[in-house]
Amino acid sequence: MATINKTRLLVLGIVLLLVTNVATIVGIILHLQGHEYSQISTSAEQDDLSNMPRGQFFKNKLGLNQEQTHIFRDLYHQFKKDAGQISQQMEILRKEMVDELMVENPDTLLLSNVTTRIGNLHKQLKELTISYFLDMKKNCAPEQKEKLHQIFNSLLNEQGEVLMPNTQGQHRFGRNRKGHLENDSTN
């Protein structure tokens, strides 16, 4: 009798372990399948301009369609790359200017040259911004162009500087409180 009870307990234990293992394997498979679907939808969303703070701003305000969304995304990425390079060159020149100002006898000719180069880069940055906005306008429907005009007006402060919306939809200057250019890497 004791052997029959032991055998029954062993069989019951084996069945219990088998059911537990099968349930674990099924759970893992379902989890992995859910993760694959999640990755597919996430990569599709990442391709959408609306995941970029400024992209969401323009998409909502202008009512961009799918094609326009992709165009605006590509325009923004190119603008950000080119503007970043110019801003970086300007920052290097500003450092050079400050370093020269700190020497015992600053070379005023060198300082004048540096300020001219900074001015030229600043002009390039403004021209790049104009080109970016014109490209955006070119890809808008007539009613969107009116909305874009309103947005451009709202982005200018009293000094005529462009204020871009940040991730919370608020406006932000191109420089931080310490006077350094902000490098917006969220987009």
C-alpha positions in Angstrom: 0.0 0.0 0.0 2.8 2.4 0.8 4.3 1.8 -2.7 1.0 2.6 -4.4 0.8 5.9 -2.5 4.4 6.7 -3.3 3.8 5.9 -7.0 0.6 8.0 -7.1 2.5 10.9 -5.5 5.3 10.6 -8.0 2.9 10.5 -10.9 1.0 13.4 -9.5 4.3 15.3 -9.1 5.3 14.6 -12.6 2.0 15.7 -14.0 2.1 18.8 -11.9 5.6 19.6 -13.2 4.6 18.9 -16.8 1.6 21.2 -16.5 3.7 23.9 -15.0 6.4 23.6 -17.7 3.8 23.7 -20.5 2.1 26.8 -18.9 5.5 28.5 -18.6 6.5 27.8 -22.2 3.1 29.0 -23.5 3.5 32.2 -21.4 6.9 32.8 -22.8 5.7 32.3 -26.4 2.8 34.7 -25.9 5.0 37.3 -24.2 7.5 37.1 -27.1 4.8 37.5 -29.7 3.3 40.5 -27.9 6.8 42.0 -27.8 7.3 41.6 -31.6 4.0 43.4 -32.2 5.0 46.1 -29.9 8.4 46.6 -31.7 6.6 46.8 -35.1 4.2 49.5 -34.0 7.0 51.4 -32.2 9.3 51.4 -35.3 6.3 52.6 -37.4 5.6 55.4 -34.9 9.3 56.4 -34.8 9.1 57.0 -38.6 6.3 59.5 -37.9 7.1 63.2 -37.6 4.6 63.4 -34.7 7.1 61.7 -32.4 9.3 64.8 -32.7 8.2 67.7 -30.5 8.3 70.3 -33.2 6.9 67.8 -35.7 3.9 67.2 -33.5 3.5 71.0 -33.1 3.4 71.6 -36.9 1.4 68.4 -37.6 -1.3 69.5 -35.2 -1.4 73.2 -36.1 -1.3 72.6 -39.9 -3.2 69.3 -40.1 -0.4 67.7 -42.1 -1.2 64.6 -44.1 1.1 61.5 -44.2 3.1 62.7 -47.2 3.5 66.2 -45.8 4.5 64.7 -42.4 7.4 62.8 -44.1 8.5 65.9 -46.1 8.5 68.1 -42.9 10.4 65.4 -41.0 13.1 65.2 -43.7 13.3 69.0 -44.0 13.7 69.3 -40.2 16.4 66.7 -40.0 18.4 68.4 -42.8 17.9 71.9 -41.2 18.9 70.6 -37.8 22.1 69.0 -39.2 23.1 72.1 -41.2 22.2 74.6 -38.4 24.1 72.5 -35.9 27.2 72.6 -38.0 27.0 76.4 -38.4 26.3 76.9 -34.7 29.2 74.7 -33.7 31.5 76.8 -36.0 30.1 80.0 -34.3 30.8 78.6 -30.9 34.4 77.8 -31.8 34.9 81.4 -33.1 33.3 82.9 -30.0 35.7 80.9 -27.8 38.6 82.1 -30.0 37.4 85.7 -29.6 37.2 85.4 -25.8 40.6 83.7 -25.6 42.1 86.6 -27.6 40.4 89.2 -25.5 42.1 87.6 -22.4 45.7 87.9 -23.6 47.8 90.8 -22.5 47.7 92.7 -25.8 44.8 91.4 -27.9 45.2 91.5 -31.6 42.4 93.8 -32.7 42.8 92.8 -36.4 42.4 89.2 -35.4 39.3 90.1 -33.3 37.8 92.1 -36.2 38.4 89.1 -38.5 36.7 86.7 -36.0 33.7 89.0 -35.6 33.3 89.2 -39.4 33.5 85.4 -39.6 30.9 85.1 -36.8 28.7 87.6 -38.6 29.0 85.7 -41.9 28.0 82.4 -40.1 25.1 84.2 -38.4 23.9 85.3 -41.8 24.2 81.8 -43.2 22.2 80.5 -40.2 19.4 83.1 -40.9 19.5 82.2 -44.7 19.2 78.5 -43.8 16.3 79.2 -41.5 14.6 81.2 -44.3 15.2 78.4 -46.7 13.8 75.9 -44.2 10.6 77.9 -43.7 10.2 78.5 -47.5 10.5 74.7 -48.1 7.8 74.1 -45.4 5.6 76.7 -47.0 6.1 75.2 -50.5 4.7 71.9 -49.2 1.6 73.4 -47.7 -1.9 73.6 -49.1 -3.3 77.2 -49.4 -5.2 77.0 -46.1 -2.2 75.6 -44.4 0.0 78.4 -45.7 -2.3 80.9 -43.9 -1.9 78.9 -40.7 1.9 78.7 -41.2 2.0 82.5 -41.6 0.3 82.8 -38.3 2.7 80.4 -36.7 5.7 82.3 -38.1 4.3 85.5 -36.7 3.8 83.9 -33.3 7.4 82.6 -33.3 9.0 86.0 -33.5 9.7 87.9 -30.4 9.9 91.7 -30.1 13.5 91.7 -31.4 12.6 89.7 -34.5 14.3 86.5 -33.2 12.7 83.2 -34.0 11.4 81.3 -30.9 10.8 77.7 -31.6 8.4 75.7 -29.5 10.0 73.2 -27.0 8.6 69.8 -26.1 5.8 71.3 -24.0 4.7 73.6 -26.8 6.2 76.7 -25.1 8.6 79.1 -26.9 12.3 79.0 -26.3 15.2 81.2 -27.3 18.1 79.8 -29.3 20.4 80.5 -26.3 20.2 79.3 -22.8 20.4 81.6 -19.7 24.2 81.5 -19.7 24.3 82.8 -23.3 25.2 79.5 -24.9 23.4 78.1 -27.8 21.0 75.3 -26.8 21.6 72.1 -28.7 18.2 70.6 -29.0 18.8 66.9 -29.4 15.3 65.7 -28.6 14.3 65.6 -32.3 
